Amino acid sequence: MKLYTKTGDDGSTGLFGGPRVAKCDLRVAGYGEVDESNAALGVALAACTDKELAVRLREIQADLFVAGAELATPSGHNPPNSITDSQVSQLEHWIDEACLETTPLRTFVLPGGSFLAAQLHYARTVCRRAERAVVMLSQEQPVSAPLLIYLNRLSDLLFAWARLANHRAGVEDIPWNPPR
């Protein structure tokens, strides 16, 4: 199987079980941003030595493939899989767990600290961009509520894990000090 098909040379791409659309279509932009979020998690995984966190990051990567497939399925067609409320609940559980291990937030923090924390902060911002793209799509076409909620919770989780990575590495979060 060749990696190139030449079918997209005209600026179009095919959706699952549906028509060809422009590569700048809101649906394509949504799943493209989710794919970039997945890649950012892969970069964070390359910096991760915490086995439990690595397993969880891989689970999220698999979820993001599901989210991408759901977004690549045109309205009116059934996606092969969908993000579920239980996947959202799992993220919430992990957020709560991470927050129990870190000190309560008393100020805004700047992205950074340990290398893994910096990568998780970066993945969080990419996830927020994906969320914005999917919300934009949802203004024009139906998008499942669990998928929208999942992306919102995921960015919260990545923030919590960035703080956790700093805590476990013995590195302080970097407080934001407003200009005077």
Secondary structure, 3 states (H helix, E strand, C coil): CCCCCCCCCCCEEECCCCCEEECCCHHHHHHHHHHHHHHHHHHHHHCCCCHHHHHHHHHHHHHHHHHHHHHCCCCCCCCCCCCCHHHHHHHHHHHHHHHHHCCCCCCCEECCCCHHHHHHHHHHHHHHHHHHHHHHHHCCCCCCHHHHHHHHHHHHHHHHHHHHHHHHHCCCCEECCCCC
